[in-house]
Amino acid sequence: MPASRGKFITFEGIDGAGKSTHVATVVDLLRARGLDVVSTREPGGTPLGEKLREWLLREAMHPETEALLMFAARREHLAQIIEPALARGAWVVCDRFSDATYAYQGGGRGLDKAKCLSLEDWVHGRLQPDLTFLFDLPPALACARIAKEGRELDKFEQERADFHARVRQAYLERAASAPHRIRVVKAGRDIEDVKKIVEETLVTHCLSKN
């Protein structure tokens, strides 16, 4: 008897919102329940995707080129990692997916959002995450968090505050259009409070139905 399809969980938010901190929390929670879990990221996830990631995070390019490369990496990621994992019944936990392209290239760069949606439909059709956590935080607070880390910034993190404000707004717009899938998490709260919200949401919307 074929395995039932796995669940697809994604994490989104502007840089510095703290989403990556909670990816490990969800992965650990799922594995503690005996589930087969694949943890991955975008752009990246495959050898080709990781090479494209370096270009995308470092090299200046036209917004359309940027979006096309994002979706090229995503198509490879889907074919090599995400789709096979879901088909065998594994749960996939991914740091960013197509919501990020809508927000960063559509909102931040000003690319026609209809183009982002068209690429999304072409690259993964009806496949959407079962649950998306959108970590929402004012850009000023997010930038302060990043500054405390004292690391080298990629080209997106180096953008001005108005860019990050547009990205945030596009994310919230996207969430409003898909409330059944995207759960907005107020990321300015204490980290333990955020962790509790993430765990409760995961149990309510995915694990209780598994």
N, C-alpha and C positions, 0 to 999 in steps of 0.2 A: 504494500500500500504506500503511495507516494507521501512524502512528508508535507504537512500543511505549510503554507507560505509563512515566512518569518515576518517580523515587524521592522519597520524602517523609522528610526528616530533621528531627528536632526536638531542641531543647536545653531542659533543665529544671534546676531547683535552687532553693534558697532564695536570697533576695536577698543579694548579696555573695559568692556561691559562685564567681563568675568565669566563668560560662557565656558571657556575651555577648562576652567577649574572644576566645573560640574560634569563634564563629559566622563571623567574617571569615576565619579560617584555613581552615575547611571550604569556604566559598564560593570563596576563591582557589584552593584545591587542585582543586576540581571544574572551575572555569573554565579552569585551566591544562591540563586534559585535554580541552578543547574542548567541554564540556557546556554546554547552555543552563540557567542557574541563576537561580531567583527567590529572593531573600532577603527575608524578611518577619518580622512579629512579632505577638504577641498580648498583651493585647487591642490591636487596631488592624489595620493592613494595608490598610484601605480608608478612604475619606473618612468614611463613617459610623462605622466601627470606631475611627478616631482620635478622633472626637468622644466616643464612648462611653468610650474609654480615659481621657479627662480626667475624666469623672464617676467612673469606677471607681477611679481612683487618688487622687481628692481628696475626694469626697463621702461622708459617712457614710450608710449604708443598711442595711436588713434583710439578713441573709445570703442569704435566698432571692431577694431583689431583685438582689443582687450576682451570684449564680449565673446567674439568668435573663438579666441584661444581658451577662454573659460569653459565654453561649451564643448570644445574639442577635448579638453582634459576630462570633462564630465562624461562624455560619451564613452571614452576609454575606461573610465572608472566604473561606469555602469556595466559595461560589457565584461570586464575582467574581474571585478570585485562584488559590486552591489547586487546585480541581478542573479549571479550564481549562488551567492550566499542566501538571498531571500528564497530562491527556488529550493534549496536543500533544507529550509526551515530555520536557518540562523536569523538572529536579530542583528541588524546593522545600525550602529550608532555613528553618525557622521557629523563632524565639525564643519558646518556650512554646506549648502546645496544651492539650488536655483534661486531661492529667496534672496541669497546674497548678491547674485548677479542683477536681479531686479533692483535691489537697494543701492549697490555700489555703482554699477554701470548706468542703470536707469535713473536712479535718484541723484547719486553723487556726480556722475559725469554728464548727466543730462541727455543720455541716449534715449531715443524714442522708446518708451516702455513697450509699445506694441511689437517692436523688433525683439525685445527680450522674451516676450510671451510667445512669439512665433518660433524662436529658437528653442524655447523650452518644450513647446508642443512637438517640434521635429525630433529633438534629442531623446526625450523620455515620455512623450505622449501622455497617457493616463496615469503613469506611475508617479505618485506623490508620496511624501512621507506620511506615515500613519499619525505621527505626532511631531510637532516642531515647537521647541522652546525658544521664544524670542526674549533675550535679556535686554531690557530697556533701561537706558541710563542717559542723563543729560551729557552732551559731548564734553562740557567743561570738566565734569567729574571723571569721565572716561580718560581724558587726556592727562589729568592729574595722576591717575593710577598708573598710566603708562610711563610717565615721567619718573615716578618713584622706582620703576624697575631698572632704570639706567642702562638700557640696552640700545643697540643700533635699531633705528626705526626703518620699516619698509616704506615704500613710496605712498601707500595709502595712509599709514599712520602719520606721515609728514604733511598731509594735506591740511589746509586751513580749517578753522572752526565751522565756516559756512558749509563746507563740503560734508563734514560729519553730521551737521544739522539736517542736510538734505537726505543723507543716507538714513538717518533715524526716522525722518518723516516718511520715506518710502517704505521702510520696514513696517511702520504702524499702519500705513495704507494697505499694505499687503495683508497684514494681520486682520484688518477690518473686513477684507474681502474673503477671508477663509477662517472664520472663527471656530469652525468645527475641527480644524487641524492645528492652528497656531495659537499657542498659549503664551500670553505676554507675562513675563516675570519682572517685577520691579527690582532691578539689580542693585539699587542703592541700599538695600537692607543689609543687616548683619549676615555674614556668610552662612552661619548655621540656620538662620531663618530661610534663606534662599534654598539651601540644601533640603530643608524640610518640605518646602513648597514643591520643589522638583520631584522629590520622592513620592509625595502624595498624589501629584498630578499623574505621574507615570503609573502608579498602582490603579488609580481610578479609571484612566482612559485607555490603558493597554493591558496591564497585568490581570485586572479583574475579568477581562474578556478572553484571556488566553486559555 
